[in-house]
């Protein structure tokens, strides 16, 4: 998958923790399956499963 390959290249230049990496992988998976995403979904399940604050909790 091209998106995950691009993300892996980006990871090599950054310092993310495991939760942050998993959060972005979930976004990639969602977009791959659905094509688009309303930004508000980042504050709903399954994205809040990683942190109760969704995107804000993963920074």
C-alpha distance matrix in Angstrom:
0.0 3.8 5.6 5.7 6.4 8.8 10.2 10.9 12.8 14.6 15.5 17.3 19.6 20.4 22.1 20.7 21.9 20.1 20.8 19.4 16.1 15.9 16.9 14.2 11.6 13.6 13.5 9.8 10.0 13.1 12.0 9.1 12.0 14.8 14.0 16.7 18.4 22.1 22.4 25.1 22.7 21.8 25.4 25.2 23.9 21.4 20.9 24.5 24.0 22.9 25.9 28.6 28.3 24.6 23.2 26.6 26.8 23.6 24.9
3.8 0.0 3.8 5.6 5.1 6.1 8.6 9.8 10.7 12.4 14.2 15.8 17.6 18.7 21.0 20.0 21.9 20.6 21.3 19.3 16.2 16.8 17.4 14.1 12.4 14.8 13.9 10.2 11.6 14.2 12.3 10.2 13.7 15.8 14.1 16.4 18.3 21.7 21.8 24.9 23.0 21.9 25.6 25.9 25.1 22.8 21.8 25.4 25.4 24.0 26.6 29.3 28.5 24.8 22.9 26.1 26.7 23.4 24.1
5.6 3.8 0.0 3.8 5.4 5.2 6.2 8.6 10.0 10.6 12.2 14.6 16.1 16.5 18.6 17.2 19.1 18.0 18.3 16.0 13.2 13.9 14.0 10.5 9.3 11.7 10.4 6.9 9.2 11.6 9.7 8.6 12.2 14.0 12.3 13.9 15.3 18.5 18.3 21.4 19.5 18.3 21.9 22.5 21.9 19.7 18.4 21.9 22.2 20.7 23.1 25.7 24.8 21.2 19.1 22.3 23.0 19.8 20.6
5.7 5.6 3.8 0.0 3.8 5.4 4.9 6.1 8.6 9.7 10.2 12.5 14.7 15.0 16.6 15.1 16.5 15.1 15.9 14.1 10.8 11.4 12.5 9.4 7.4 10.6 10.5 7.2 8.9 12.1 11.4 10.2 13.4 15.7 14.8 16.3 17.1 20.3 19.7 22.4 20.3 18.6 22.0 22.4 21.4 18.9 17.6 21.0 20.7 18.9 21.6 24.6 24.1 20.5 18.7 21.8 21.9 18.6 19.5
6.4 5.1 5.4 3.8 0.0 3.8 5.4 5.1 6.4 8.7 9.8 11.1 13.4 14.7 16.8 16.1 18.0 17.0 18.4 16.4 13.0 14.3 15.7 12.6 11.0 14.3 14.1 10.8 12.7 15.8 14.7 13.2 16.6 18.9 17.6 19.2 20.3 23.5 22.8 25.7 23.8 22.0 25.4 26.0 25.1 22.7 21.3 24.5 24.2 22.2 24.8 27.9 27.2 23.8 21.7 24.6 24.7 21.2 21.7
8.8 6.1 5.2 5.4 3.8 0.0 3.8 5.4 5.2 6.3 8.7 10.2 11.6 12.9 15.5 15.1 17.6 17.3 18.4 15.8 12.9 14.8 15.4 11.8 11.4 14.7 13.6 10.7 13.5 16.0 14.4 13.7 17.3 18.9 17.1 18.2 19.1 22.0 21.0 24.2 22.8 20.8 24.4 25.5 25.1 22.9 21.0 24.2 24.5 22.3 24.4 27.4 26.2 22.9 20.3 22.9 23.5 20.1 20.0
10.2 8.6 6.2 4.9 5.4 3.8 0.0 3.8 5.4 5.0 6.1 8.8 10.2 10.5 12.5 11.6 14.0 13.7 14.6 12.0 9.2 11.3 11.9 8.5 8.5 12.0 11.3 9.1 12.0 14.5 13.6 13.5 16.9 18.4 17.1 17.7 17.9 20.5 19.1 22.0 20.5 18.1 21.5 22.7 22.3 20.1 18.0 21.0 21.2 18.7 20.8 23.9 22.8 19.6 17.1 19.6 19.9 16.4 16.5
10.9 9.8 8.6 6.1 5.1 5.4 3.8 0.0 3.8 5.4 5.0 6.5 9.2 10.0 11.8 11.4 13.5 13.0 14.9 12.9 9.6 11.9 13.5 10.8 10.0 13.8 14.0 11.8 14.0 17.1 16.6 16.0 19.2 21.3 20.2 21.1 21.3 24.0 22.5 25.2 23.5 21.0 24.1 25.1 24.4 22.0 20.0 22.8 22.5 19.8 22.1 25.5 24.7 21.7 19.5 21.8 21.6 17.9 18.0
12.8 10.7 10.0 8.6 6.4 5.2 5.4 3.8 0.0 3.8 5.4 5.4 7.2 9.3 12.1 12.7 15.5 15.8 17.7 15.3 12.5 15.2 16.5 13.4 13.3 17.0 16.6 14.4 17.0 19.8 18.7 18.2 21.7 23.5 21.9 22.7 23.1 25.7 24.1 27.0 25.7 23.2 26.4 27.8 27.4 25.2 22.9 25.7 25.7 22.9 24.8 28.1 27.0 24.1 21.5 23.5 23.6 19.9 19.4
14.6 12.4 10.6 9.7 8.7 6.3 5.0 5.4 3.8 0.0 3.8 5.4 5.5 6.6 9.7 10.3 13.6 14.5 15.9 12.9 10.9 14.0 14.6 11.5 12.5 16.0 15.1 13.6 16.8 19.0 17.9 18.2 21.7 22.9 21.3 21.4 21.4 23.5 21.6 24.4 23.5 20.8 23.8 25.6 25.6 23.6 21.0 23.5 23.9 21.0 22.5 25.7 24.2 21.5 18.5 20.3 20.7 17.1 16.2
15.5 14.2 12.2 10.2 9.8 8.7 6.1 5.0 5.4 3.8 0.0 3.8 5.3 5.1 7.0 7.3 10.2 11.1 13.1 10.6 8.3 11.8 13.0 10.7 11.5 15.1 15.1 14.0 16.7 19.2 18.8 19.1 22.2 23.8 22.7 22.8 22.4 24.4 22.2 24.7 23.5 20.4 23.2 24.8 24.5 22.4 19.8 22.0 22.0 18.8 20.4 23.9 22.8 20.2 17.7 19.2 19.0 15.3 14.6
17.3 15.8 14.6 12.5 11.1 10.2 8.8 6.5 5.4 5.4 3.8 0.0 3.8 5.7 7.9 9.6 12.4 13.5 16.0 13.9 11.7 15.1 16.6 14.4 14.9 18.6 18.7 17.3 19.9 22.6 22.1 22.1 25.3 27.1 25.9 26.2 25.9 28.0 25.9 28.4 27.3 24.2 26.9 28.6 28.1 26.0 23.5 25.6 25.4 22.1 23.7 27.2 26.2 23.8 21.3 22.6 22.2 18.5 17.6
19.6 17.6 16.1 14.7 13.4 11.6 10.2 9.2 7.2 5.5 5.3 3.8 0.0 3.8 7.1 9.7 13.1 15.1 17.2 14.5 13.1 16.8 17.6 15.4 16.6 20.1 19.7 18.7 21.7 23.9 23.2 23.6 26.9 28.2 26.7 26.5 26.2 27.9 25.5 28.1 27.4 24.3 26.8 29.0 29.0 27.2 24.3 26.2 26.5 23.2 24.2 27.5 26.0 23.9 20.9 21.8 21.8 18.4 16.7
20.4 18.7 16.5 15.0 14.7 12.9 10.5 10.0 9.3 6.6 5.1 5.7 3.8 0.0 3.8 6.3 9.9 12.4 14.1 11.3 10.7 14.5 15.1 13.3 15.1 18.3 18.0 17.7 20.6 22.6 22.2 23.1 26.2 27.3 26.1 25.5 24.6 26.0 23.3 25.6 25.0 21.6 23.9 26.2 26.3 24.7 21.6 23.1 23.6 20.1 20.8 24.1 22.5 20.7 17.8 18.3 18.2 14.8 13.0
22.1 21.0 18.6 16.6 16.8 15.5 12.5 11.8 12.1 9.7 7.0 7.9 7.1 3.8 0.0 3.8 6.9 9.9 11.8 9.7 9.7 13.4 14.2 13.4 15.3 18.1 18.4 18.6 21.2 23.1 23.4 24.4 27.1 28.3 27.5 26.8 25.5 26.7 23.8 25.6 24.9 21.3 23.1 25.3 25.3 23.7 20.6 21.7 21.8 18.2 18.7 22.1 20.9 19.4 16.9 17.2 16.4 13.0 11.4
20.7 20.0 17.2 15.1 16.1 15.1 11.6 11.4 12.7 10.3 7.3 9.6 9.7 6.3 3.8 0.0 3.8 6.7 8.1 6.0 6.4 9.9 10.6 10.4 12.3 14.8 15.4 16.0 18.3 20.1 20.7 22.0 24.4 25.5 25.1 24.4 22.8 24.0 21.1 22.7 21.7 18.1 19.8 21.8 21.6 19.9 16.9 18.0 18.0 14.4 15.1 18.6 17.6 16.0 13.8 14.3 13.2 9.7 8.9
21.9 21.9 19.1 16.5 18.0 17.6 14.0 13.5 15.5 13.6 10.2 12.4 13.1 9.9 6.9 3.8 0.0 3.8 5.6 5.4 6.4 8.8 10.1 11.1 12.5 14.5 15.9 16.9 18.6 20.3 21.6 22.8 24.7 26.1 26.2 25.5 23.6 24.7 21.9 22.9 21.6 18.0 19.2 20.9 20.2 18.6 15.9 16.4 15.9 12.1 13.0 16.6 16.3 15.1 13.7 14.2 12.1 8.9 9.2
20.1 20.6 18.0 15.1 17.0 17.3 13.7 13.0 15.8 14.5 11.1 13.5 15.1 12.4 9.9 6.7 3.8 0.0 3.8 5.5 5.2 6.1 8.6 10.1 10.5 12.3 14.4 15.4 16.3 18.3 20.1 20.9 22.5 24.2 24.7 24.4 22.6 24.0 21.7 22.6 20.7 17.4 18.7 19.6 18.4 16.3 14.2 15.0 13.8 10.2 12.1 15.9 16.3 14.6 14.0 15.2 12.9 9.7 11.3
20.8 21.3 18.3 15.9 18.4 18.4 14.6 14.9 17.7 15.9 13.1 16.0 17.2 14.1 11.8 8.1 5.6 3.8 0.0 3.8 5.4 5.1 6.1 8.7 9.8 10.5 12.5 14.3 15.2 16.4 18.5 19.8 21.1 22.3 23.1 22.3 20.1 21.2 18.8 19.2 17.4 14.0 15.0 16.0 14.9 13.2 10.8 11.3 10.4 6.7 8.4 12.2 12.6 10.9 10.6 12.0 9.5 6.6 9.1
19.4 19.3 16.0 14.1 16.4 15.8 12.0 12.9 15.3 12.9 10.6 13.9 14.5 11.3 9.7 6.0 5.4 5.5 3.8 0.0 3.8 5.5 5.1 6.4 8.6 9.9 10.8 12.6 14.3 15.5 16.8 18.4 20.2 21.1 21.3 20.3 18.3 19.3 16.7 17.7 16.3 12.7 14.3 16.0 15.6 14.0 11.0 12.1 12.3 8.8 9.9 13.4 12.7 10.5 9.0 10.5 9.1 5.4 6.9
16.1 16.2 13.2 10.8 13.0 12.9 9.2 9.6 12.5 10.9 8.3 11.7 13.1 10.7 9.7 6.4 6.4 5.2 5.4 3.8 0.0 3.8 5.4 5.3 6.2 8.7 10.0 10.6 12.3 14.3 15.5 16.4 18.5 19.9 20.1 19.8 18.3 20.1 17.9 19.4 17.5 14.4 16.6 17.7 16.8 14.7 12.3 14.2 13.7 10.6 12.7 16.2 15.9 13.3 11.8 13.9 12.7 9.1 10.5
15.9 16.8 13.9 11.4 14.3 14.8 11.3 11.9 15.2 14.0 11.8 15.1 16.8 14.5 13.4 9.9 8.8 6.1 5.1 5.5 3.8 0.0 3.8 5.5 4.9 6.1 8.7 9.8 10.3 12.2 14.2 15.1 16.4 18.1 18.9 18.7 17.1 18.9 17.2 18.2 15.8 13.0 15.0 15.4 13.9 11.5 9.7 11.8 10.8 8.1 11.0 14.5 14.8 12.0 11.5 14.1 12.6 9.5 12.1
16.9 17.4 14.0 12.5 15.7 15.4 11.9 13.5 16.5 14.6 13.0 16.6 17.6 15.1 14.2 10.6 10.1 8.6 6.1 5.1 5.4 3.8 0.0 3.8 5.4 5.1 6.5 8.8 9.9 10.7 12.5 14.3 15.6 16.4 17.1 16.2 14.1 15.6 13.6 14.5 12.4 9.3 11.5 12.3 11.6 9.6 6.9 9.3 9.4 7.0 9.2 12.2 11.9 8.7 7.9 10.9 10.1 7.3 10.0
14.2 14.1 10.5 9.4 12.6 11.8 8.5 10.8 13.4 11.5 10.7 14.4 15.4 13.3 13.4 10.4 11.1 10.1 8.7 6.4 5.3 5.5 3.8 0.0 3.8 5.3 5.0 6.3 8.6 9.8 10.6 12.2 14.3 15.2 15.1 14.5 13.0 15.0 13.1 15.0 13.2 10.4 13.4 14.5 14.1 12.1 9.5 12.4 13.0 10.8 12.7 15.6 14.7 11.3 9.4 12.6 12.6 9.5 11.1
11.6 12.4 9.3 7.4 11.0 11.4 8.5 10.0 13.3 12.5 11.5 14.9 16.6 15.1 15.3 12.3 12.5 10.5 9.8 8.6 6.2 4.9 5.4 3.8 0.0 3.8 5.4 5.0 6.1 8.5 9.9 10.4 12.3 14.1 14.5 14.8 13.9 16.5 15.4 17.2 14.7 12.5 15.5 15.7 14.5 12.0 10.5 13.7 13.3 11.6 14.4 17.3 17.1 13.6 12.6 15.9 15.4 12.4 14.4
13.6 14.8 11.7 10.6 14.3 14.7 12.0 13.8 17.0 16.0 15.1 18.6 20.1 18.3 18.1 14.8 14.5 12.3 10.5 9.9 8.7 6.1 5.1 5.3 3.8 0.0 3.8 5.4 5.0 6.1 8.6 9.8 10.6 12.0 13.2 13.1 11.7 14.1 13.4 14.6 11.6 10.0 12.8 12.4 10.9 8.4 7.4 10.9 10.6 9.9 12.7 15.1 15.2 11.6 11.3 14.9 14.5 12.2 14.9
13.5 13.9 10.4 10.5 14.1 13.6 11.3 14.0 16.6 15.1 15.1 18.7 19.7 18.0 18.4 15.4 15.9 14.4 12.5 10.8 10.0 8.7 6.5 5.0 5.4 3.8 0.0 3.8 5.4 5.1 6.1 8.4 9.9 10.3 10.6 10.0 8.6 11.1 10.4 12.3 9.9 8.3 11.8 12.1 11.7 9.9 8.2 11.9 12.7 12.0 14.1 16.0 15.2 11.5 10.3 14.1 14.7 12.5 14.5
9.8 10.2 6.9 7.2 10.8 10.7 9.1 11.8 14.4 13.6 14.0 17.3 18.7 17.7 18.6 16.0 16.9 15.4 14.3 12.6 10.6 9.8 8.8 6.3 5.0 5.4 3.8 0.0 3.8 5.5 5.2 6.0 8.6 9.9 9.6 10.3 10.3 13.5 13.2 15.6 13.2 12.1 15.6 15.7 15.1 13.0 11.8 15.4 15.8 14.9 17.3 19.6 18.9 15.2 13.8 17.4 18.0 15.4 17.0
10.0 11.6 9.2 8.9 12.7 13.5 12.0 14.0 17.0 16.8 16.7 19.9 21.7 20.6 21.2 18.3 18.6 16.3 15.2 14.3 12.3 10.3 9.9 8.6 6.1 5.0 5.4 3.8 0.0 3.8 5.5 5.1 6.2 8.6 9.7 10.9 11.0 14.4 14.8 16.5 13.5 13.0 16.2 15.4 13.9 11.5 11.5 15.2 15.0 14.7 17.6 19.7 19.7 16.0 15.5 19.2 19.3 17.0 19.3
13.1 14.2 11.6 12.1 15.8 16.0 14.5 17.1 19.8 19.0 19.2 22.6 23.9 22.6 23.1 20.1 20.3 18.3 16.4 15.5 14.3 12.2 10.7 9.8 8.5 6.1 5.1 5.5 3.8 0.0 3.8 5.4 5.2 5.9 7.6 8.1 7.7 11.0 12.0 13.5 10.4 10.7 13.8 12.8 11.8 10.0 10.1 13.8 14.3 14.7 17.1 18.5 18.3 14.6 14.4 18.2 18.7 17.0 19.4
12.0 12.3 9.7 11.4 14.7 14.4 13.6 16.6 18.7 17.9 18.8 22.1 23.2 22.2 23.4 20.7 21.6 20.1 18.5 16.8 15.5 14.2 12.5 10.6 9.9 8.6 6.1 5.2 5.5 3.8 0.0 3.8 5.4 5.1 4.7 5.6 6.6 10.3 11.5 13.9 11.6 11.9 15.5 15.1 14.8 13.3 12.8 16.6 17.5 17.6 19.6 21.0 20.2 16.5 15.5 19.2 20.4 18.5 20.2
9.1 10.2 8.6 10.2 13.2 13.7 13.5 16.0 18.2 18.2 19.1 22.1 23.6 23.1 24.4 22.0 22.8 20.9 19.8 18.4 16.4 15.1 14.3 12.2 10.4 9.8 8.4 6.0 5.1 5.4 3.8 0.0 3.8 5.8 5.7 8.4 10.2 14.0 15.3 17.6 15.0 15.3 18.8 18.1 17.2 15.3 15.3 19.1 19.4 19.4 22.0 23.7 23.3 19.5 18.6 22.3 23.1 20.9 22.7
12.0 13.7 12.2 13.4 16.6 17.3 16.9 19.2 21.7 21.7 22.2 25.3 26.9 26.2 27.1 24.4 24.7 22.5 21.1 20.2 18.5 16.4 15.6 14.3 12.3 10.6 9.9 8.6 6.2 5.2 5.4 3.8 0.0 3.8 6.1 8.7 10.3 13.8 15.8 17.4 14.5 15.5 18.6 17.1 15.9 14.2 15.1 18.7 18.8 19.5 22.1 23.4 23.4 19.7 19.5 23.3 24.0 22.2 24.4
14.8 15.8 14.0 15.7 18.9 18.9 18.4 21.3 23.5 22.9 23.8 27.1 28.2 27.3 28.3 25.5 26.1 24.2 22.3 21.1 19.9 18.1 16.4 15.2 14.1 12.0 10.3 9.9 8.6 5.9 5.1 5.8 3.8 0.0 3.8 5.7 7.4 10.8 13.4 15.0 12.5 14.2 17.2 15.9 15.4 14.3 14.9 18.4 19.2 20.2 22.3 23.1 22.7 19.1 18.8 22.5 23.7 22.3 24.4
14.0 14.1 12.3 14.8 17.6 17.1 17.1 20.2 21.9 21.3 22.7 25.9 26.7 26.1 27.5 25.1 26.2 24.7 23.1 21.3 20.1 18.9 17.1 15.1 14.5 13.2 10.6 9.6 9.7 7.6 4.7 5.7 6.1 3.8 0.0 3.8 7.1 10.6 12.9 15.4 13.6 14.9 18.3 17.7 17.8 16.7 16.6 20.1 21.3 21.8 23.7 24.6 23.7 20.1 19.1 22.7 24.3 22.6 24.2
16.7 16.4 13.9 16.3 19.2 18.2 17.7 21.1 22.7 21.4 22.8 26.2 26.5 25.5 26.8 24.4 25.5 24.4 22.3 20.3 19.8 18.7 16.2 14.5 14.8 13.1 10.0 10.3 10.9 8.1 5.6 8.4 8.7 5.7 3.8 0.0 3.8 7.0 9.4 12.0 10.7 12.3 15.5 15.4 16.2 15.6 15.1 18.3 20.1 20.6 21.9 22.5 21.2 17.8 16.7 20.1 22.0 20.8 22.2
18.4 18.3 15.3 17.1 20.3 19.1 17.9 21.3 23.1 21.4 22.4 25.9 26.2 24.6 25.5 22.8 23.6 22.6 20.1 18.3 18.3 17.1 14.1 13.0 13.9 11.7 8.6 10.3 11.0 7.7 6.6 10.2 10.3 7.4 7.1 3.8 0.0 3.8 6.1 8.3 7.0 8.7 11.8 11.8 13.1 12.9 12.0 15.0 17.2 17.8 18.7 19.0 17.6 14.3 13.5 16.8 18.8 18.0 19.5
22.1 21.7 18.5 20.3 23.5 22.0 20.5 24.0 25.7 23.5 24.4 28.0 27.9 26.0 26.7 24.0 24.7 24.0 21.2 19.3 20.1 18.9 15.6 15.0 16.5 14.1 11.1 13.5 14.4 11.0 10.3 14.0 13.8 10.8 10.6 7.0 3.8 0.0 3.8 5.4 5.7 8.0 10.2 10.7 13.0 13.6 12.5 14.7 17.5 18.3 18.5 18.2 16.3 13.6 12.9 15.7 18.1 18.0 19.3
22.4 21.8 18.3 19.7 22.8 21.0 19.1 22.5 24.1 21.6 22.2 25.9 25.5 23.3 23.8 21.1 21.9 21.7 18.8 16.7 17.9 17.2 13.6 13.1 15.4 13.4 10.4 13.2 14.8 12.0 11.5 15.3 15.8 13.4 12.9 9.4 6.1 3.8 0.0 3.8 5.3 5.8 8.1 9.9 12.6 13.3 11.1 13.0 16.2 16.4 16.1 15.9 13.5 10.9 9.6 12.1 14.9 14.8 15.8
25.1 24.9 21.4 22.4 25.7 24.2 22.0 25.2 27.0 24.4 24.7 28.4 28.1 25.6 25.6 22.7 22.9 22.6 19.2 17.7 19.4 18.2 14.5 15.0 17.2 14.6 12.3 15.6 16.5 13.5 13.9 17.6 17.4 15.0 15.4 12.0 8.3 5.4 3.8 0.0 3.8 5.3 5.8 7.3 10.7 12.1 10.4 11.3 14.8 15.7 14.9 13.8 11.7 9.7 9.6 11.7 14.2 15.0 16.4
22.7 23.0 19.5 20.3 23.8 22.8 20.5 23.5 25.7 23.5 23.5 27.3 27.4 25.0 24.9 21.7 21.6 20.7 17.4 16.3 17.5 15.8 12.4 13.2 14.7 11.6 9.9 13.2 13.5 10.4 11.6 15.0 14.5 12.5 13.6 10.7 7.0 5.7 5.3 3.8 0.0 3.8 5.2 5.1 7.6 8.7 7.5 9.2 12.1 13.4 13.4 12.8 11.5 8.8 9.4 12.3 13.9 14.3 16.5
21.8 21.9 18.3 18.6 22.0 20.8 18.1 21.0 23.2 20.8 20.4 24.2 24.3 21.6 21.3 18.1 18.0 17.4 14.0 12.7 14.4 13.0 9.3 10.4 12.5 10.0 8.3 12.1 13.0 10.7 11.9 15.3 15.5 14.2 14.9 12.3 8.7 8.0 5.8 5.3 3.8 0.0 3.8 5.6 7.8 8.3 5.6 7.3 10.5 10.8 10.6 10.6 8.9 5.7 5.7 8.9 10.5 10.6 12.7
25.4 25.6 21.9 22.0 25.4 24.4 21.5 24.1 26.4 23.8 23.2 26.9 26.8 23.9 23.1 19.8 19.2 18.7 15.0 14.3 16.6 15.0 11.5 13.4 15.5 12.8 11.8 15.6 16.2 13.8 15.5 18.8 18.6 17.2 18.3 15.5 11.8 10.2 8.1 5.8 5.2 3.8 0.0 3.8 7.0 8.7 6.4 5.9 9.7 10.6 9.3 8.1 6.4 4.5 6.4 8.3 9.5 11.0 13.2
25.2 25.9 22.5 22.4 26.0 25.5 22.7 25.1 27.8 25.6 24.8 28.6 29.0 26.2 25.3 21.8 20.9 19.6 16.0 16.0 17.7 15.4 12.3 14.5 15.7 12.4 12.1 15.7 15.4 12.8 15.1 18.1 17.1 15.9 17.7 15.4 11.8 10.7 9.9 7.3 5.1 5.6 3.8 0.0 3.8 6.2 5.7 5.4 8.4 10.5 10.1 8.7 8.7 6.8 9.4 11.7 12.2 13.3 16.2
23.9 25.1 21.9 21.4 25.1 25.1 22.3 24.4 27.4 25.6 24.5 28.1 29.0 26.3 25.3 21.6 20.2 18.4 14.9 15.6 16.8 13.9 11.6 14.1 14.5 10.9 11.7 15.1 13.9 11.8 14.8 17.2 15.9 15.4 17.8 16.2 13.1 13.0 12.6 10.7 7.6 7.8 7.0 3.8 0.0 2.9 4.8 4.9 6.0 9.0 9.8 9.1 10.3 8.2 11.1 13.7 13.3 13.9 17.2
21.4 22.8 19.7 18.9 22.7 22.9 20.1 22.0 25.2 23.6 22.4 26.0 27.2 24.7 23.7 19.9 18.6 16.3 13.2 14.0 14.7 11.5 9.6 12.1 12.0 8.4 9.9 13.0 11.5 10.0 13.3 15.3 14.2 14.3 16.7 15.6 12.9 13.6 13.3 12.1 8.7 8.3 8.7 6.2 2.9 0.0 3.8 5.5 5.3 7.8 9.7 10.1 11.5 8.8 11.2 14.2 13.4 13.3 16.8
20.9 21.8 18.4 17.6 21.3 21.0 18.0 20.0 22.9 21.0 19.8 23.5 24.3 21.6 20.6 16.9 15.9 14.2 10.8 11.0 12.3 9.7 6.9 9.5 10.5 7.4 8.2 11.8 11.5 10.1 12.8 15.3 15.1 14.9 16.6 15.1 12.0 12.5 11.1 10.4 7.5 5.6 6.4 5.7 4.8 3.8 0.0 3.8 5.3 6.1 7.4 8.4 8.8 5.5 7.5 10.6 10.1 9.8 13.1
24.5 25.4 21.9 21.0 24.5 24.2 21.0 22.8 25.7 23.5 22.0 25.6 26.2 23.1 21.7 18.0 16.4 15.0 11.3 12.1 14.2 11.8 9.3 12.4 13.7 10.9 11.9 15.4 15.2 13.8 16.6 19.1 18.7 18.4 20.1 18.3 15.0 14.7 13.0 11.3 9.2 7.3 5.9 5.4 4.9 5.5 3.8 0.0 3.8 5.3 5.0 4.8 6.1 4.3 7.8 9.7 8.6 9.5 13.0
24.0 25.4 22.2 20.7 24.2 24.5 21.2 22.5 25.7 23.9 22.0 25.4 26.5 23.6 21.8 18.0 15.9 13.8 10.4 12.3 13.7 10.8 9.4 13.0 13.3 10.6 12.7 15.8 15.0 14.3 17.5 19.4 18.8 19.2 21.3 20.1 17.2 17.5 16.2 14.8 12.1 10.5 9.7 8.4 6.0 5.3 5.3 3.8 0.0 3.8 5.5 6.5 9.1 7.6 10.7 12.6 10.6 10.9 14.6
22.9 24.0 20.7 18.9 22.2 22.3 18.7 19.8 22.9 21.0 18.8 22.1 23.2 20.1 18.2 14.4 12.1 10.2 6.7 8.8 10.6 8.1 7.0 10.8 11.6 9.9 12.0 14.9 14.7 14.7 17.6 19.4 19.5 20.2 21.8 20.6 17.8 18.3 16.4 15.7 13.4 10.8 10.6 10.5 9.0 7.8 6.1 5.3 3.8 0.0 3.8 6.9 8.7 7.1 9.2 10.9 8.3 7.8 11.6
25.9 26.6 23.1 21.6 24.8 24.4 20.8 22.1 24.8 22.5 20.4 23.7 24.2 20.8 18.7 15.1 13.0 12.1 8.4 9.9 12.7 11.0 9.2 12.7 14.4 12.7 14.1 17.3 17.6 17.1 19.6 22.0 22.1 22.3 23.7 21.9 18.7 18.5 16.1 14.9 13.4 10.6 9.3 10.1 9.8 9.7 7.4 5.0 5.5 3.8 0.0 3.8 5.4 5.4 7.9 8.4 5.5 6.6 10.1
28.6 29.3 25.7 24.6 27.9 27.4 23.9 25.5 28.1 25.7 23.9 27.2 27.5 24.1 22.1 18.6 16.6 15.9 12.2 13.4 16.2 14.5 12.2 15.6 17.3 15.1 16.0 19.6 19.7 18.5 21.0 23.7 23.4 23.1 24.6 22.5 19.0 18.2 15.9 13.8 12.8 10.6 8.1 8.7 9.1 10.1 8.4 4.8 6.5 6.9 3.8 0.0 3.8 5.6 9.0 9.0 6.9 9.4 12.4
28.3 28.5 24.8 24.1 27.2 26.2 22.8 24.7 27.0 24.2 22.8 26.2 26.0 22.5 20.9 17.6 16.3 16.3 12.6 12.7 15.9 14.8 11.9 14.7 17.1 15.2 15.2 18.9 19.7 18.3 20.2 23.3 23.4 22.7 23.7 21.2 17.6 16.3 13.5 11.7 11.5 8.9 6.4 8.7 10.3 11.5 8.8 6.1 9.1 8.7 5.4 3.8 0.0 3.8 6.3 5.5 4.8 7.9 10.1
24.6 24.8 21.2 20.5 23.8 22.9 19.6 21.7 24.1 21.5 20.2 23.8 23.9 20.7 19.4 16.0 15.1 14.6 10.9 10.5 13.3 12.0 8.7 11.3 13.6 11.6 11.5 15.2 16.0 14.6 16.5 19.5 19.7 19.1 20.1 17.8 14.3 13.6 10.9 9.7 8.8 5.7 4.5 6.8 8.2 8.8 5.5 4.3 7.6 7.1 5.4 5.6 3.8 0.0 3.8 5.5 5.5 6.7 9.5
23.2 22.9 19.1 18.7 21.7 20.3 17.1 19.5 21.5 18.5 17.7 21.3 20.9 17.8 16.9 13.8 13.7 14.0 10.6 9.0 11.8 11.5 7.9 9.4 12.6 11.3 10.3 13.8 15.5 14.4 15.5 18.6 19.5 18.8 19.1 16.7 13.5 12.9 9.6 9.6 9.4 5.7 6.4 9.4 11.1 11.2 7.5 7.8 10.7 9.2 7.9 9.0 6.3 3.8 0.0 3.8 5.5 5.4 7.1
26.6 26.1 22.3 21.8 24.6 22.9 19.6 21.8 23.5 20.3 19.2 22.6 21.8 18.3 17.2 14.3 14.2 15.2 12.0 10.5 13.9 14.1 10.9 12.6 15.9 14.9 14.1 17.4 19.2 18.2 19.2 22.3 23.3 22.5 22.7 20.1 16.8 15.7 12.1 11.7 12.3 8.9 8.3 11.7 13.7 14.2 10.6 9.7 12.6 10.9 8.4 9.0 5.5 5.5 3.8 0.0 3.8 5.5 5.9
26.8 26.7 23.0 21.9 24.7 23.5 19.9 21.6 23.6 20.7 19.0 22.2 21.8 18.2 16.4 13.2 12.1 12.9 9.5 9.1 12.7 12.6 10.1 12.6 15.4 14.5 14.7 18.0 19.3 18.7 20.4 23.1 24.0 23.7 24.3 22.0 18.8 18.1 14.9 14.2 13.9 10.5 9.5 12.2 13.3 13.4 10.1 8.6 10.6 8.3 5.5 6.9 4.8 5.5 5.5 3.8 0.0 3.8 5.7
23.6 23.4 19.8 18.6 21.2 20.1 16.4 17.9 19.9 17.1 15.3 18.5 18.4 14.8 13.0 9.7 8.9 9.7 6.6 5.4 9.1 9.5 7.3 9.5 12.4 12.2 12.5 15.4 17.0 17.0 18.5 20.9 22.2 22.3 22.6 20.8 18.0 18.0 14.8 15.0 14.3 10.6 11.0 13.3 13.9 13.3 9.8 9.5 10.9 7.8 6.6 9.4 7.9 6.7 5.4 5.5 3.8 0.0 3.8
24.9 24.1 20.6 19.5 21.7 20.0 16.5 18.0 19.4 16.2 14.6 17.6 16.7 13.0 11.4 8.9 9.2 11.3 9.1 6.9 10.5 12.1 10.0 11.1 14.4 14.9 14.5 17.0 19.3 19.4 20.2 22.7 24.4 24.4 24.2 22.2 19.5 19.3 15.8 16.4 16.5 12.7 13.2 16.2 17.2 16.8 13.1 13.0 14.6 11.6 10.1 12.4 10.1 9.5 7.1 5.9 5.7 3.8 0.0
